[in-house]
């Protein structure tokens, strides 16, 4: 089979789940755009979209999501020397001496980060964190927590979930959450594997089920990470 045709068919296979599963709606679809327009405040979502990273390795969803969230909060250090005098946190530069002690770069390349490891990386970069595992989540309470967090300009939310219950390729993954649409009870997830999937709206119940799958590296269900920029003195 022609190589170009093979690549085209692969793209079609990857995008099919977004068109045939009603609980997953692409942001750039007509329905996805309507949901975005219904957001009460789009500033945080637009900030995240403006800073959205593509993971530099297949296992770097955690670093890519963290860099996206912190840059959107204005946390731009440590910035690579190559960018001087401009400041921007990168997936590489967040591997500070402290964070390398949590998990070395090569180990993250091999197996990624658990929810707790990602939280520790974020704390070492100067933000307040709260990790919630799916075995401690109750759906009604979760909606309330997410609504409060998504309305707070100094707060960002990352979701750690399995792709398997969503019918997507792969398993464990981390990406930023950019918004909640009450009418469809869905969350806007900005997939950092941008070469594979676009930003999508995922039904709350489906995403909770995806978070409930156990992360074998952590021995616990996946969940959410809340990040809050500390108040400046």
C-alpha positions in Angstrom: 0.0 0.0 0.0 1.2 3.5 -0.8 3.0 5.1 2.2 1.1 8.4 2.1 -2.2 6.4 1.9 -1.2 4.3 4.9 -0.5 7.5 7.0 -3.8 9.0 5.9 -5.7 5.8 7.0 -3.9 5.9 10.3 -5.1 9.4 10.9 -8.7 8.4 10.1 -8.5 5.5 12.5 -7.3 7.8 15.3 -10.0 10.4 14.7 -12.9 8.0 14.3 -13.6 7.7 18.1 -14.3 11.4 18.2 -17.0 11.2 15.6 -18.7 7.9 16.7 -18.7 8.3 20.5 -21.3 10.7 21.7 -19.5 11.4 25.0 -16.5 12.8 23.2 -16.9 15.9 21.0 -14.0 17.7 19.3 -13.6 21.4 20.2 -13.4 22.4 16.6 -16.7 20.7 15.7 -19.9 22.7 15.5 -21.2 21.3 18.8 -17.7 21.8 20.4 -17.8 25.4 19.4 -21.3 25.9 20.8 -20.2 24.5 24.2 -17.1 26.8 24.3 -19.4 29.8 23.6 -21.5 28.8 26.6 -18.5 29.1 29.0 -19.2 31.9 31.5 -15.6 33.0 31.5 -13.2 31.9 28.7 -10.1 33.7 30.0 -8.5 30.7 31.6 -9.4 28.4 28.7 -7.9 30.8 26.2 -4.8 31.2 28.3 -4.3 27.5 28.4 -4.9 27.2 24.7 -2.4 29.9 24.1 0.3 28.1 26.0 -0.7 24.5 25.1 2.4 22.3 24.7 2.8 19.2 22.6 4.5 16.4 24.6 8.1 16.1 23.4 8.1 12.3 24.1 5.2 9.8 24.2 5.6 9.6 28.0 5.9 13.4 28.6 2.2 14.1 29.0 2.8 15.1 32.7 5.7 17.6 32.0 3.8 19.0 28.9 0.6 19.5 31.0 2.5 21.1 33.9 4.5 23.4 31.6 1.2 24.5 29.9 -0.6 25.2 33.2 2.3 27.0 34.8 3.1 29.2 31.8 -0.6 30.1 31.7 -0.4 31.1 35.3 2.6 33.3 34.7 5.1 30.9 36.4 7.9 31.1 33.8 10.9 29.9 35.8 13.2 28.2 35.5 13.6 29.4 31.9 16.3 27.9 29.6 19.4 30.0 29.2 18.8 29.8 25.4 15.7 31.9 25.8 17.4 34.8 27.6 16.3 37.5 28.1 12.8 36.0 27.6 11.2 33.7 30.1 9.3 30.5 29.6 9.1 27.3 31.5 9.7 24.3 29.3 9.2 20.5 29.6 13.0 20.3 30.0 13.6 23.2 32.4 11.1 21.9 35.0 13.5 19.1 35.7 15.2 21.1 38.4 17.7 19.5 40.9 14.8 18.9 43.3 12.6 17.3 40.7 15.4 15.1 39.3 15.5 13.6 42.8 11.8 12.7 42.6 12.2 11.0 39.2 15.2 11.4 36.8 14.6 12.6 33.3 15.4 9.2 31.7 13.0 7.5 34.0 10.2 9.9 33.1 11.1 9.2 29.4 10.6 5.5 30.2 7.4 5.5 32.3 6.1 9.0 32.7 4.9 10.5 36.0 2.2 9.4 38.5 -0.3 11.9 39.9 1.7 12.2 43.2 5.0 12.6 41.4 3.5 15.3 39.2 2.2 17.1 42.3 5.6 17.0 43.8 7.2 18.5 40.7 4.7 21.3 40.8 5.3 22.1 44.5 9.0 22.3 43.9 8.2 24.9 41.2 6.5 27.1 43.7 2.7 26.4 43.3 0.2 25.0 45.8 -1.1 21.6 44.9 -3.9 19.2 45.8 -4.1 15.7 44.2 -7.4 13.9 44.3 -7.5 10.2 43.4 -10.7 8.9 41.8 -11.4 6.5 44.7 -12.0 9.6 46.8 -14.2 11.4 44.3 -18.0 11.7 44.5 -19.6 13.0 41.3 -21.7 15.8 42.7 -18.9 17.1 44.9 -16.5 16.8 42.0 -18.6 19.1 39.8 -18.7 21.7 42.5 -14.9 21.5 43.1 -14.2 21.8 39.4 -16.5 24.7 38.9 -14.9 26.6 41.7 -11.4 25.8 40.4 -12.1 26.7 36.7 -13.6 30.0 37.8 -10.5 30.9 39.8 -8.0 32.8 37.6 -5.0 31.6 39.7 -6.0 27.9 39.6 -5.5 25.3 36.9 -6.7 21.6 36.8 -4.8 18.6 35.3 -6.6 15.3 34.8 -4.8 11.9 35.0 -7.0 9.3 33.2 -6.9 6.1 31.1 -7.8 6.4 27.4 -9.1 2.8 27.4 -12.7 3.5 28.7 -12.9 6.4 26.2 -12.1 4.1 23.2 -8.9 6.0 22.5 -5.5 4.6 21.6 -3.2 4.1 24.6 -3.8 4.0 28.3 -2.6 6.4 31.0 -2.5 10.0 30.1 -2.4 13.5 31.6 -3.8 16.8 30.1 -5.1 20.2 31.3 -8.8 20.8 31.8 -9.9 24.1 30.4 -13.6 24.4 31.0 -16.9 22.8 32.1 -20.2 23.0 30.1 -23.2 22.5 32.4 -25.7 21.9 29.6 -23.8 18.8 28.4 -22.2 18.0 31.8 -18.8 17.8 29.9 -15.2 18.9 30.5 -12.9 20.4 27.9 -9.7 18.4 27.9 -6.7 19.9 26.0 -4.9 16.8 24.9 -1.1 17.4 25.0 -0.6 14.5 22.5 -1.6 17.0 19.9 -0.2 14.9 17.1 -2.8 12.2 17.9 -6.0 13.9 19.3 -7.4 17.4 19.3 -8.9 19.2 22.3 -12.2 17.5 23.1 -15.2 17.8 25.4 -15.6 14.6 27.4 -18.8 13.7 29.4 -18.1 14.1 33.1 -19.3 10.5 33.9 -17.0 9.1 31.2 -14.0 11.0 32.4 -14.6 9.9 36.0 -14.8 6.3 34.8 -11.5 6.9 33.0 -9.9 8.3 36.1 -11.1 5.3 38.2 -8.7 2.9 36.4 -5.7 2.0 38.5 -2.3 3.4 37.5 0.0 0.4 37.9 3.0 2.5 38.7 1.1 4.2 41.6 -1.0 1.3 42.7 -4.0 3.6 43.0 -6.7 5.0 40.7 -5.9 8.1 38.7 -7.5 11.5 39.4 -7.1 15.2 39.3 -4.4 17.7 40.2 -5.3 21.2 41.3 -2.6 23.8 40.9 -2.8 27.3 42.5 -0.3 30.1 42.0 0.8 31.5 45.4 -0.2 35.0 46.3 2.7 37.4 45.8 3.8 39.2 48.9 
